[in-house]
Amino acid sequence: MADIVWDITAREKFEAILSKIPVVLRSIAAQKVSQKAEANARIEDHTQVSLKNVVDAFFMETPFGFHGPMKMDMEALGIDYEKFGH
């Protein structure tokens, strides 16, 4: 299996969204979301994590009750999550 690399924009947006998460939850969120983003890329038979993979991973790993604030954070960061089906 090929190593997964991260698109620069995907990594930057991932880090920016993480910075909005409370410190006490940040490390577990980073681990869960990064693993899911890489798994999403593999499922799509890609060797690079895209912004779509990151956005999908955040929606998959974030409890539904926190989707509203997460969407506001994404909007503030210029991420159009709707174009990825969310």
C-alpha positions in Angstrom: 0.0 0.0 0.0 1.4 3.4 -1.0 2.1 6.0 1.6 -0.5 8.7 1.9 0.6 12.3 1.6 -1.4 15.4 2.3 -2.3 18.2 -0.1 -0.9 21.4 1.3 -4.2 23.2 1.3 -5.9 20.1 2.9 -3.2 20.1 5.7 -3.5 23.9 6.3 -7.3 23.7 6.5 -7.1 20.6 8.8 -4.8 22.5 11.2 -7.0 25.6 11.0 -10.2 23.7 11.9 -8.3 21.9 14.7 -7.3 25.2 16.2 -11.0 25.9 16.7 -11.5 22.8 18.8 -11.2 23.0 22.6 -7.6 22.2 23.7 -8.8 19.3 25.9 -10.3 17.5 22.8 -7.8 18.7 20.2 -5.3 15.8 20.3 -8.0 13.1 20.0 -9.8 15.0 17.3 -6.5 15.3 15.4 -5.8 11.6 15.6 -9.4 10.5 14.7 -9.9 13.0 11.9 -6.5 12.5 10.3 -6.9 8.7 10.3 -10.4 9.0 8.8 -9.1 11.5 6.1 -6.4 9.1 5.1 -8.8 6.2 5.1 -11.2 8.2 2.9 -8.3 8.9 0.4 -7.4 5.1 0.3 -11.1 4.2 -0.3 -11.1 6.5 -3.3 -7.8 4.9 -4.4 -5.9 8.1 -4.0 -2.4 8.6 -2.6 -3.0 12.1 -1.5 -5.4 13.5 1.1 -7.6 16.2 -0.4 -9.7 18.9 1.2 -12.8 16.8 0.4 -11.3 13.9 2.4 -10.6 16.3 5.3 -14.1 17.8 5.3 -15.7 14.4 5.0 -13.6 13.1 7.9 -14.6 16.0 10.2 -18.3 15.4 9.5 -17.9 11.6 10.1 -15.9 12.0 13.3 -17.6 15.0 14.9 -20.7 14.2 16.9 -23.8 15.5 15.2 -24.6 18.0 18.0 -21.4 19.8 17.2 -21.9 20.1 13.4 -23.5 23.5 13.7 -20.4 25.2 15.3 -18.1 23.2 13.1 -19.9 24.5 10.0 -19.6 28.1 11.3 -15.9 27.5 11.8 -15.5 26.1 8.3 -17.4 29.1 6.8 -15.1 31.5 8.8 -12.1 29.7 7.3 -13.5 29.9 3.7 -14.3 26.2 3.4 -17.4 25.5 1.3 -18.5 22.2 2.9 -21.7 22.2 0.9 -19.8 21.5 -2.3 -18.7 18.2 -0.7 -22.3 17.2 0.0 -22.7 18.4 3.6 
